[in-house]
Amino acid sequence: MEAEVGLVAWLEALFGAYLVAPLSEVIFFDLAFFDPEVELPLVVVWLILGATFFTLRFQFVNFRAFRHALDCVRGAYSSPDDPGEISHFQALSAALSATVGLGNIAGVAVAVGLGGPGAVFWMFVAGLLGMSSKFAECTLGQRYRHVREDGRVSGGPMHYLRDGLAELGWPRLGRSLAALFAVLCIGGSFGGGNMFQANQAYAQIESVLPFLDGTLGATVFGLALATMVGLVIIGGIRRIGEVAAVLVPFMCGLYVLAGMTILLVHADSLHESLLVIIRGAFEPDAAYGGFVGVLIQGFRRAAFSNEAGIGSAAIAHSAASTREPVREGIVALLEPFIDTCVVCLMTGLVLVATGAHTHAAAGDGISMTSYAFATVFPWYPAVLSITAALFAFSTQISWSYYGEQSWISLFGLRSALLYKLLFLFCVWFGAVSKLDQVVEFSDLMILGMAFPNILGVALLSGKVRTLLDDYLARLRAGVFDRSEP
């Protein structure tokens, strides 16, 4: 009880040592001094603070462990005897399939439309900082994972918030945060991770296949998509990992290849495009809300895109085959880099290099991205629609696993089938319904997962730091066997 009473003072001391200002003052900072129209969502501040704190707390693990992360993904330190259900690469692909999606296509365009090209720079910075958040939460996911009665691995914030904080003397706080996270994750899996994806996938496919227009077409599409999702999720994380390991590289490869081709066509203006983005990050036009407004747009869209700090990826990575929790955390830090620092940056460069961000005819969101690609490939909007649908499908299969694990933590293993049936119903319902208000609420639930997760991970950061220092010391000493894949 005394430990819980001293929690607030401990948090202020912890964050103050690294971020100078008291946590409460930073969260409720008034931006009216800069621009009365600039809105600063509390969750964005929370994610920025968390990512910055973790980067400093772990001494820039996002940079110093990057090379080792690539080696681990390639299987250089893997063993067939390692406990778990999926490989490092499959875990990375499963988590990426939940993040690489419409945010990379439409989210970047939204950021550029609202904040100007400079927002792309701050998305990149947010991606680099988010790598540390992913490392911390996925390390804990492995450290506190459980093997269920059916032999499958279960892990994530539901476990490390409860068990980890209990070890620190805050059992009631841990149980409360774990339950809150699970409820938010279930809601997010039905909405933003499912119905929204089905709704947007139908909208994109219907735009290139007019015969699917109308209620009947939406119903047929919804049932077909639900069947495809069901065939994958019935096999659990192993099947999801296998599908994601094929689908994610294909989707990213197709999208990045087209983007790189466009940048090659506009190679003569690429240098200037980079300068426009960098200048815009620090000297934006007042019409875009000033420096603070551009920074906020960049960080906000990055948070929606890579989900660093949300805690969802820790659920997938906890199933990876390894005896070293830190190793899986290091693998996980590649996610924000791939999602934001590579894919989102490429989208931003395409928008600026083609001039799509200055053309009113380009519209906003995915329409702007489609316009940019069409300047070089007139037929690409049709391919982009199919790509968007694949992104949506991959997001659904991963979020079904996140929601299922959270559901089981609250209601038990025997009720897992009920969750899957509800999830598949939401696939169909999302395709045939108008979901603006529902999706806004469910998106808030997804981002709301950051509050219990980052608080818990910050409290457990001492354990993570100890594990990291020990692992890197053994790595430098050559304790681990390296086998070339």
HELIX and SHEET records of a PDB file:
HELIX    1   1 GLU A    2  VAL A    5  1                                   4    
HELIX    2   2 LEU A    7  LEU A   19  1                                  13    
HELIX    3   3 LEU A   23  ILE A   27  1                                   5    
HELIX    4   4 LEU A   42  ARG A   57  1                                  16    
HELIX    5   5 VAL A   61  ARG A   64  1                                   4    
HELIX    6   6 PHE A   66  VAL A   73  1                                   8    
HELIX    7   7 HIS A   88  THR A   99  1                                  12    
HELIX    8   8 LEU A  102  LEU A  102  1                                   1    
HELIX    9   9 GLY A  103  GLY A  107  3                                   5    
HELIX   10  10 VAL A  108  GLY A  115  1                                   8    
HELIX   11  11 GLY A  118  ARG A  143  1                                  26    
HELIX   12  12 PRO A  157  HIS A  159  1                                   3    
HELIX   13  13 TYR A  160  GLY A  164  3                                   5    
HELIX   14  14 LEU A  165  GLU A  167  1                                   3    
HELIX   15  15 PRO A  171  PHE A  190  1                                  20    
HELIX   16  16 GLY A  191  MET A  195  3                                   5    
HELIX   17  17 PHE A  196  VAL A  208  1                                  13    
HELIX   18  18 PRO A  210  LEU A  212  5                                   3    
HELIX   19  19 THR A  215  ILE A  233  1                                  19    
HELIX   20  20 GLY A  236  VAL A  265  1                                  30    
HELIX   21  21 ALA A  267  PHE A  282  1                                  16    
HELIX   22  22 ALA A  286  TYR A  288  5                                   3    
HELIX   23  23 GLY A  290  ASN A  306  1                                  17    
HELIX   24  24 SER A  312  HIS A  317  1                                   6    
HELIX   25  25 PRO A  325  ALA A  332  1                                   8    
HELIX   26  26 LEU A  334  PRO A  336  1                                   3    
HELIX   27  27 PHE A  337  CYS A  344  3                                   8    
HELIX   28  28 LEU A  345  ALA A  353  1                                   9    
HELIX   29  29 ALA A  356  THR A  358  5                                   3    
HELIX   30  30 ALA A  360  ALA A  362  5                                   3    
HELIX   31  31 ILE A  366  ALA A  374  1                                   9    
HELIX   32  32 TYR A  380  PHE A  411  1                                  32    
HELIX   33  33 LEU A  413  SER A  415  5                                   3    
HELIX   34  34 ALA A  416  VAL A  432  1                                  17    
HELIX   35  35 ASP A  436  GLY A  448  1                                  13    
HELIX   36  36 ALA A  450  LEU A  459  1                                  10    
HELIX   37  37 SER A  461  ARG A  476  1                                  16    
SHEET    1   A 2 HIS A 146  VAL A 147  0                                        
SHEET    2   A 2 VAL A 153  SER A 154 -1                                        
END                                                                             
